[in-house]
C-alpha cells in the first residue's frame, strides 16, 4: 500500500468540503473563522478495513482499505480545518514512522507541531462490516514517552496558545506524561481568556474542573466511569435509567465550577447540561456505517458553532448533524 491516502479518501475530502457549506449557516453568510489550538497526546495511525461480511475464526478478505493519521485531537483538527479555521494540533510523535505520519497529515492539510517523544506511533484498526452494519475498533495501547517530554510539550503549548481563540483537548495521554499536564494547559488557557473544550475522562477530567473549562464532552460511558465508578455502561447501551442521577451530577459540576456538560450516548439521544437543566437532544434514527470518530466530528462542529455565536444546545445540534454524516460513511 502506498503511503498516501487512497482515491476513496480523496473523494471523501471533496464531499466534506461541499458538506461544510451546509453547516456554515443557512443564509450562506461568511462566518467568523477562528484560530484554534488542539491537543492530541495519544496519536495513532488509523487503518480502515472494509468487508462485505466478517466471520470470527475464519479468513476474511477486505475489499477496500485505507490508512490515515488519527488520534482524537487529530480528528478534531481535521474537522475544524474543514470549516476553514486556522487550526494547529500539538502532539507527540516518535519512532521510525514519524515522516509517514507527517506525510499523511500534509495530504489532508492537517497542521501539526510535535515533540519527539521517542515512543513508537501505535496503529489502531477499524473493521467495517457493511453486510452486518457494524464497526469494530481494535486499539493498540500507547508506548511510554521519554522523560521530560511533558515539559517540552508545555513549553510549546505556552508559545502556541498566544493569539488563539480556543483550545480543544481530546483523548487520553500516553504513559509517561505527568498527571498535571492537562490541568496546567486548562489553567493557562483560561487565564488568557480562551474558550476551552475538553473531551477527556477519569482523573484527567476531574483534575481540570477546578480551572473552569467551558465545556466538557465525554461520552456517557466515560462520564459514568469517572463520576459514578460503581456503575458500568457501554457506549451504545440504553442508559435512560441514569437520567436523574446524571442531571444531579452535571448540575453540581456547573454550580461548583461553572462548567457545562455535553454527553453523547451512541445511537441514543444526547444529553446537555446548559446551566439550568439537562436538555435532551433527539438523535436521528438513520442507518449508519462507521461510528468511530463521530464524537470528534461532533466536537469540531460544536466548537465551530460556539465560536460563531450559537448557544450550547444549538451548537450541539449542529455537531450531531455533522457527526451523522461521518457515521453514514460519507467521510
N, C-alpha and C positions, 0 to 999 in steps of 0.2 A: 504494500500500500504506500502511496506517496505521502509526503509529509503535509501536503496541502489539504484544504477542505475539498470535498468532492462536489460534483455537479448538483447533487441533491441539496447540499448545504447552501450552495450558491443561489439556487432557486429560492430557498427559504429566506435568505438575506434580502433578495429582491422583494419577496412577498411582505416581509416585515417592514421594509421602507414604505411600501404602499399602505400597509396597515396603520402606520403611525399617523397618517393624515386623519384617520377616523377618530383617533384618540386625542388629537390636539385640541380641537373644540368644534362644535357643530357648525359654527359660522365661518370656519376657515380663516380665522383671525390669527396672525402670528403671535405666539405666546412667548413669555419670558424664557430665555434659555439661561440656565444657571451653571455655576462651577461647583462640582461635587467631588468629594474625596471618598472613595470606598476602600474598605479594609477586607483582605482575604488572607488569613494566616494558615489556611489549610487548602492550598491549591491542588488540583488534580488534572490529569488527562482524563477525558470522558470518552469512552468508546461506546458507540451505539450499535447494537446488533439487531437486525430486523428479521423476523421469522414469520412464515405463514401459519406455522403451528410449532409447538415446543413440547417435547416429552422428556421428562426426567429419566435418567439411566439409559438413554438412547443417544445415538449420533444425531445431532441436529445441525443442519446446514443453513446458514443465514443467506438471504438473497440480496441483502444490502447492508452496508456498514459505513460508519464514518468516525472520525476522531476530532475532538475539539479540546481546546483549553477550557478548563472549568474550575469549579470551586464556587461556593455560594457568592462570594464577593465578585468574582469574575462574571458570573451570570447576571448579577445586578448591574455591573458596569456595562455589559453588553446591552441590556435593556435601556439604561439611561442614555447611552450613546445613540441608540436608535431614535430616541426622542430629541436628539440634537444638543444635548447638554455636554459641556466641556467636563468630561469625567476622567479621573485618574484613579487607577486601582493600585494601592500599596500592598505588596505581598512579599513572600519569601520563596526563593527557589534554590534548588541545589542539585548536585549530581551531574550525570553525563547528558541529560536531555534538556538542559536549560535553553539552548538555542532553538531546539524543536518547539518548545513551549512558546518562546518569544515569537517564532515564525507564525504559529497558529494564531496568536493574538494579533499580530500585524495584519494577517489576511482578513480579519474581521474588524479591523480598525479599533481594537481594544487597546487603550493606552495604559501601560503599566510601568511602575518602577518597583525594583525589588532589591532585597538584601540577600546576598549569597549565604544561605543557611547551612550548606554542606549536606543537607538532607535530601535524599532521592525523592523526586516527584512521584507520587503514587499514581495508579491508574484505577479508576472506577468504571464498571461496565454496566450498561443498561440493556436488558433483554426485552425487546418489544415483540410481543406475540400478537400479530394482527388478527389471527383467527380467534384467539381467546380473549381479545380486547384487554390484555393485561400488560403491565410494565413492571419489571423486577429489577431492583438495584442491587448490585454486588459491590460492596465498599471495601477498599483496602484502607487499613489504618495508616496514619501519618508516621513518617520517620521522625526521630528526635532531632531537633535543630541544635546546632553547635552553641556553646556558651557565648554570651554577650550579643547574640542576635537580637534579643529583645531590646537592648539598649540602642542598637543601630536602627531598629525599626522605629522606636520612639523618636530618635533624632530626626529621621526622615519625615515622620509624621509632623513634628513641630515645624519643619520647614514647609511642607506641602499644604498644611492646613491654612496658611496665610492666604487671604483673598478668596477662600472658598465660601460657598453659601450653605453647604450641608455636608454632613458626614454620615455614611451608612456603614455599619459594622455588621457583618454577616458570617455565620458559621462558627465552628469550633476553632480553637488554636492548636497548632501542632504541639506535641510533647516537647518540653524544654523551655517554653515561654513562661515567664513569671505570671502568677495569678493576678498581678496588679496591672497588667498591660492594657486590658480593655478599660478598666476604671480610670486609669490615667488619661487615656485618649478621650473618654467622655468628659472628664473634668476639664481638660484643656479646651475641648471644643465648646463646651457651654460657657466657660469663662470668656471666650471670644464671641459669644452670641450666635453660634451656628445651630441650625436645625440638626438634631441628632436622632437617627432611626437605628434601632437595634433589632437584629434577628439572630439572637443568641439564646442560650439556655443555661440552666444549672447555676452553679456558684458564680460563673462569669456574669450572668444576668443579675443575680441578687446583689452582687458587689457593686454594680454600676448604678443601681437605683438611687443611692444617696447623692449622686451628682446630677440628677434630674434630666435624663434623656427625654426627648419629646414624645417618642413613640416606641413601644416595644412590640415586636411582631413574631413571637414564636408560634408554632402550630399548637393546637390544644394538647396534644400528647406530650410535647415538650414542656408546656406550661404546667400541666398536672404533675409531671415528674419533678419539676422544680419546686412547686408550691404545695402540692398535695402528694408527697412521696409515698404515702401508704397506699396509694391507688395507682393502677397501671391501665392505660388505654392505648389502643393502636391508632395510627393516623387516620385510617378510614373506618373507624368504629363509630357507631351512633352513640353520642355522648350527651344526649338531651337531659339525662338524669342529673348531670353535673351543673346545669344552668344556674340554679340559685346559689350554689357554693361558689361558682366562678364569678358571679355578679358581686358577691360579698368580697372576694379576694381582690378583684380588679378595682372595686370601689375603694378599698382600703389603700391599695397602691396609689391611687390617684390622690386620696386625702393626705397620705403621708409624704408623697414625693412629687405630686403634680405631674404624673406620668400617665398617659393614655395607652390603652392596650388594644391590639388587633390580634384575634385568634382565628386562624384558618382551621378547618375541620375536614380536609379532604373533599369528598363529594358532597358533604353536608353544608348547611348554612354557615356563614362566617359570623362571629360574634365580635362586636366592637364596643369597648367602653369609651364613651365620648366625653366623660367628665360629669355626666348626670346619670346615665343609665347604661345597661348592657344592651346594645341595639343588635337585633338580628337582621342580617342582610341575606336574603334568599340566594341560593346558588342555582344556576340554570341546570335543568336536567337534560344534559346534552351528551351524546356518546363521545368519549374521549379516547385517545390513543396512548399518550405518554404523559403521566402526571409528574415525572421527575423534572424539577426546576420550576414548577408552577409557582411555588412560594416566592422564588426570586423574581420571577416576572411580575408578580403582584407587588412586591416591594418596590421595584423600579417604577412601575406606573403610578403607584400610590405616592411615592416621593416626588415624582414629576408633577402630579396633580396638586400636592400640598404646596410646592414651590410656586405654582401658578394660581394660588389663592383659593382653592377648593377647601371646604371643611373636611374633617376626617372621614365622615361617613361617605360623602360623595367621592373622595379620593379612593377609598377602599372599593367602592363600586367600579370605578374606572380600572383599578388594579385587578379586580376579579374578572372583568371582561377581557383584559389583556392576557391574563393567565389562561383563560378559556381557549384563546386562540393557540397558545403554546400547547395546551393539553390535547387539542384537536388534531395535532400533527402538522400544523402549519409553520413549524419552526424547525 
